[in-house]
Amino acid sequence: MRMHNNKTKRYSKEDFAEMTFLLCATVSVFALLLIFIFLFANGLPAIGEIGLWNFLTGRYWRTADIPPSFGILPMIVGSVYMTVGAVLIGVPVGIFTAIFLAFMCPKWMYTFLKPAVNLLAGIPSVVYGFFGMIVIVPFIRTISLHFTGGGSGASILSAMILLGIMILPVVINISESALRAVPDSYYQGALALGASHTRSVFFVVLPAAKSGVFASVILGLGRAVGETMAVVMVAGNQPRMPESIFRGARTLTANIVIEMGYATDLHRYALIATGIVLLIFILIINVIFTVVTRKKEQ
């Protein structure tokens, strides 16, 4: 009788835990659905009124004109430029740093470098923005004097450099984990065949961890696309087609943050529609990450 009561009590606890986890998962999915419903319910009518083609390929965002122009092509191009530039700057540095931490870093140095990398992930975006304003923007202003004859320094290049720094923790941590997950027999086998330590790491271990490394790049890409505050502080925020990396530009996220506070009517709904485009970009990145992760598991 006592054994039966113990089993009943155990099953009741497991059922309660299962229901709790199911509720948490349901809340997460429900929140996601609410976001989708809000964005599409408010953004699609604006896209219908403006025209999908005019909205996506329009070169001018002029809210004060009569009639106003709501074209987000400059923001799309600006977002792509800054994101690709951040990846080109941050990914090589991040991968090489991960290789160093995993295979070449002395233990005494690792105890300092690893916490420093983790600290980078915890720094608020606005602090990165202040660093960019005080250090990066004046540096780019000086460089632009030699190439373009002038410029404020708040530019696409400044945003590229700052975003490249901001994605480093994601790329480093995930790449290091992927490298350490490679069986040690790969490395030892390469050494046994006569390869040097460096050659074994770069030509055997790194290719074996390519799925995890690529996943880190995808997540870093998502971080760069979604960043707002730091970009607003260093990118110049000019809603025009980018002419040069030394000139200012505006991203999709910055466009929403800068104008949502005073936007009304169609202007407001056009900003929400901009959020739909940004959401689709993020979804594409997440789908790519999911595919890469499943391929790695298989």
Salt bridges, closest charged atoms under 4 A:
GLU176 OE1 - LYS114 NZ 2.68
GLU176 OE2 - ARG180 NE 3.00
GLU227 OE1 - ARG223 NE 3.60
GLU259 OE2 - ARG250 NH1 2.74
GLU259 OE1 - HIS267 NE2 2.60
